[in-house]
């Protein structure tokens, strides 16, 4: 009997590990066919199925001209003050996915983001490939950003996650879901993060305007001077096209 009880105890302890091990950890690199003529992009049936399984999103209602502006902010490159100034002037809400580096080096800007009505989302503490680290490390990466954001800004909840490098797996999505996060991917993006290869404001503007579509989740990197310089004109011209800007809370209420 004692041996049976010991065996059962060991089995109970091992069940969570067995469950996680059963989840696929094949790295998936987010991608999609870009929008043309304001038609929403398509990521493919496999991606759509996986995202639906874990409650993740990459675009909104294809029948409503609503845009969701998001920024990945791994570090500050002098562009954030201008970006925030434009957003305030144009009354546009945004979500900033930040890392530990940004929070530690730019606490004033983090506070300004929240004070001006924007949302801070989780982009991990050290920006690792989640598929290459342990379950415990993923949880730690997420928790440190959430705790530090609350400490600095007073933002009480953190609900949205953008996986570092756009890499994820079913295992990492399950962990994030258990931690209370919704994965937010994107349906409009372009190469804008290389600060040593900026091409001028027109490059950013053209990419935004060309790919814009109803329900777009726009990904911009806040380190880009091109983006900062193009943002105001792009917002104004998108409004002229009949688009409105909403935050991610609005998007998720519609789910």
Secondary structure, DSSP 8 states (H G I E B T S, - for coil): -HHHHHHHHHHHHHHHHHHHHHS----EE---B--BTTB--B--HHHHHHHHHTT-BSB--TTS-EEEEEEEESS--S-HHHHHHHHHHHT--EEEEE-HHHHHH-HHHHHHHHHTT-EEEE--SS---GGGS-HHHHHHHHHHHHHHHHHHH------EE--GGGEE-HHHHHHHHHTT-EEB--SB--S---TTS---HHHHHHHHHHH--TTBEEEEETT-HHHHHHHHHHHHHHHHTT-EE--HHHHHHT-
